[in-house]
Amino acid sequence: MKRVFPFVIIAVALAWTFWSKASRGTAVPLWTYSLTAVILVAITIAVLRRGFWSMADTVELSGDALLVRRWKTTGCISLADVSAISWEPYFRGIVVVALELKRSSAFGPTVSFYALIASKDLEVLAARVKALGGEHVA
């Protein structure tokens, strides 16, 4: 859903603009809307690929491993492979969590995700990682 919704918004906004101008008799050629759509889609892809889309969809703690899913890729990362955990508040109870890995995984050297986690839960996770030889950076 997070990969399709931005493009739906672009399509709806351009369709609404085209329809409103056409109903008033001040229609702009259709090719200008097509060009605008291509430019907006290219910008959206560039921006989201660096941030929101690079984040994991789900991260679940399962014993001494983290089950991570991003798009069609699913993997298991051992807590022993996590070298550092950092998190920072984002917006109203949501935090951005970054897990730095000792060795790169299918998700890269760092796994980031949005979480609705209380800081004490993150501290417990950080303590478990530290017990397994990682360091905690918050």
C-alpha positions in Angstrom: 0.0 0.0 0.0 2.8 2.4 0.9 4.2 1.9 -2.6 1.0 2.6 -4.5 -0.7 5.4 -2.5 1.6 8.3 -3.6 0.8 7.5 -7.3 -2.9 7.3 -6.6 -2.7 10.8 -5.0 -0.8 12.1 -8.1 -3.4 10.6 -10.5 -6.4 11.9 -8.5 -4.9 15.4 -8.2 -4.2 15.6 -11.9 -7.6 14.2 -12.9 -9.4 16.5 -10.6 -7.5 19.5 -12.0 -8.1 18.4 -15.6 -11.8 17.9 -14.9 -12.3 21.2 -13.1 -10.6 23.2 -15.9 -12.5 21.3 -18.6 -15.9 21.9 -16.8 -15.1 25.6 -16.8 -14.2 25.6 -20.5 -10.5 26.5 -19.8 -9.0 23.1 -20.6 -5.3 22.8 -21.0 -4.0 20.2 -23.5 -3.8 16.7 -22.2 -0.1 16.3 -23.0 0.7 18.9 -20.3 -1.0 16.7 -17.7 0.9 13.7 -19.0 4.2 15.5 -18.8 3.4 16.8 -15.3 2.5 13.2 -14.2 5.8 11.9 -15.5 7.8 14.6 -13.7 5.9 14.1 -10.5 6.2 10.3 -10.6 10.0 10.6 -11.2 10.4 13.0 -8.3 8.2 10.8 -6.0 10.2 7.7 -6.9 13.6 9.4 -6.3 12.5 10.8 -2.9 10.7 7.7 -1.6 13.4 5.3 -2.7 15.9 7.1 -0.4 13.6 7.3 2.6 10.3 5.7 3.2 10.6 2.8 0.8 14.0 1.8 2.1 12.6 1.2 5.5 11.4 -2.3 6.6 7.7 -2.9 6.6 7.7 -5.1 9.7 10.3 -6.1 12.2 9.3 -8.7 14.8 11.3 -10.1 17.7 11.4 -13.9 17.7 13.6 -15.3 20.4 17.2 -14.3 19.6 16.4 -13.1 16.1 14.5 -10.4 14.3 12.1 -11.3 11.5 12.3 -8.5 8.9 10.1 -8.0 5.9 10.5 -5.3 3.3 8.4 -5.4 0.1 8.8 -9.0 -1.2 12.0 -9.7 0.8 11.7 -11.6 4.1 14.7 -12.4 6.3 15.9 -13.4 9.7 18.6 -11.3 11.4 20.2 -12.7 14.5 20.5 -10.4 17.5 24.2 -11.3 17.6 24.6 -9.7 14.1 23.2 -6.3 15.4 26.2 -4.1 16.3 24.2 -1.0 17.4 20.7 0.2 17.9 19.6 3.8 17.7 16.2 5.5 17.8 14.8 8.9 17.7 11.3 10.3 18.2 9.6 11.0 14.9 5.9 12.0 15.5 3.4 11.4 18.3 4.7 8.1 19.8 6.3 6.9 16.6 10.1 6.4 16.6 12.5 5.7 13.8 14.7 2.7 14.8 18.0 2.0 13.0 19.7 -1.3 13.5 23.4 -1.3 12.4 24.5 -4.8 11.4 28.0 -6.4 11.8 27.6 -8.0 8.4 25.4 -6.8 5.5 22.1 -8.6 5.0 19.5 -8.7 2.2 18.4 -5.4 3.6 21.8 -3.7 3.6 24.2 -2.8 6.4 21.4 -0.9 8.3 17.8 -1.8 8.8 15.5 1.1 9.6 11.8 1.1 10.4 9.1 3.1 12.0 7.8 1.7 15.3 5.1 2.4 17.9 7.3 1.1 20.6 7.8 2.5 24.1 11.3 3.5 24.9 11.5 0.9 27.6 10.9 -1.9 25.0 13.7 -0.5 22.9 16.0 -0.4 26.0 15.2 -4.1 26.6 16.0 -4.9 23.0 19.2 -2.8 23.3 20.2 -4.7 26.5 19.7 -8.0 24.8 21.9 -6.9 21.8 24.6 -5.6 24.2 24.5 -8.9 26.1 25.3 -10.6 22.8 28.3 -8.4 22.0 26.7 -5.4 20.4 26.8 -1.8 21.5 23.9 0.5 22.3 23.7 4.0 20.8 20.6 6.0 21.4 
